[in-house]
Amino acid sequence: MGIGWLQFVIVLLVALLLFGNRLPSIARSMGQSLTEFKKGVKGIEDQSADTKEP
């Protein structure tokens, strides 16, 4: 049962109506958050790789 294309379009239109003028700043902050998350994950992976090697 998932979401159909019509429901997806309706959700997008509602989002545009509610957040239209703030969407660029919201997208920018989400992108920055994702970048920071990826850096954190990479740091943890690098740290664990350093501790595993004798």
MOPE-V249009 format. One line per field, one symbol per residue. ss: DSSP state (a for helix, b for strand, c for the rest). phi: phi as a letter, one per 30 degrees, with the letter a starting at -180 (. if undefined). burial: + if it has 9 or more other ideal C-beta (glycine too) atoms within 8 Angstrom, else -. A space follows every 50 residues. Layout:
# MOPE-V249009
ss=???
phi=???
burial=???
This chain:
# MOPE-V249009
ss=ccccaaaaaaaaaaaaaaacccaaaaaaaaaaaaaaaaaaaaaaaaaaaa aacc
phi=.cddddddddddddddddcedceddddddddddddddddddddddddddd dddd
burial=-------+--+---++------+--+------------------------ ----
